[in-house]
Amino acid sequence: MKRYLTSIFILISGIVLIIGMGVDLYWSGIASWGIAFICLIFAAYFTKYIPNDKNDKQQ
């Protein structure tokens, strides 16, 4: 399950940006970009759980 969290967080980031820019509130742009940035940080963190097949073939 952890290997899919990177793509899930990237997808959530895109959805947050689309919805956040569509809502016309005073702080919606700043809030949506902040949440998207946090989601992208989590996506970068969970890339370590993506299996690397290249190292397995060399052994």
C-alpha positions in Angstrom: 0.0 0.0 0.0 2.8 2.4 0.8 4.1 2.2 -2.8 0.9 3.8 -4.1 0.9 6.7 -1.6 3.2 8.8 -3.9 0.7 8.7 -6.8 -2.2 9.2 -4.4 -0.7 12.3 -2.8 0.1 13.8 -6.3 -3.5 13.2 -7.3 -4.8 14.8 -4.1 -2.5 17.7 -4.7 -4.0 18.3 -8.2 -7.6 17.9 -7.0 -7.0 20.4 -4.2 -5.5 22.9 -6.6 -8.4 22.5 -9.1 -11.0 22.9 -6.3 -9.2 25.7 -4.5 -8.8 27.8 -7.6 -12.4 27.3 -8.5 -13.7 28.6 -5.2 -13.6 32.4 -5.1 -12.8 33.1 -1.5 -10.3 35.6 0.0 -7.6 33.1 1.1 -8.5 30.1 -1.1 -5.4 30.5 -3.3 -2.9 30.6 -0.5 -4.7 27.8 1.4 -4.9 25.5 -1.7 -1.3 26.0 -2.6 -0.2 25.3 1.0 -2.2 22.1 1.2 -0.9 21.1 -2.3 2.7 21.8 -1.2 2.2 19.6 1.9 0.8 16.8 -0.2 3.8 17.0 -2.5 6.2 16.8 0.5 4.4 13.6 1.6 4.6 12.3 -2.0 8.3 12.9 -2.0 8.7 11.2 1.3 6.9 8.0 0.2 9.0 7.6 -2.9 11.4 5.5 -0.8 8.8 2.8 -0.6 8.7 2.4 -4.4 10.5 -0.9 -5.3 13.7 -0.6 -7.3 13.8 -3.6 -9.7 17.2 -2.5 -11.1 19.0 -3.4 -7.9 17.3 -6.8 -7.6 18.5 -7.9 -11.1 22.1 -7.2 -10.3 22.3 -9.5 -7.3 
